[in-house]
Amino acid sequence: QVQLVESGGGLVQPGGSLRLSCAASRRSIMSYPMAWYRQAPGKQRELVAVISGGGSANYADSVKGRFTISRDNAKNTVYLQMNSLKSEDTAVYYCNFEQAWGQGTQVTVSS
């Protein structure tokens, strides 16, 4: 069972930036698609971004042009760069690979 550990969340003002990291315990999964999800209070978990093994990415419409997903296979790590953050981006962000989930990292956008 692969272990995923997220980091990088925190409190940021609207318009600010954060970079989330997801460290995987096995290098072998870095050849496969990985994703970031988020869950806001009272809402269902939603897909934010997904990156293929080859590095191509897809995004939810709500984050297109503001968020960038990337991966560093040498470090077994997937990143989510979040710019121009809005209050509606406030959520717990989760890293995902197949059936494996990280513990989540809280992102709060507030003035």
Secondary structure, DSSP 8 states (H G I E B T S, - for coil): ---EEEE--EEE-TT--EEEEEEES-GGGGGS-EEEEEE-TTS--EEEEEE-TTS-EEE-TTTTTTEEEEEEGGGTEEEEEE-S--GGG-EEEEEEETTEE---EEEEE--
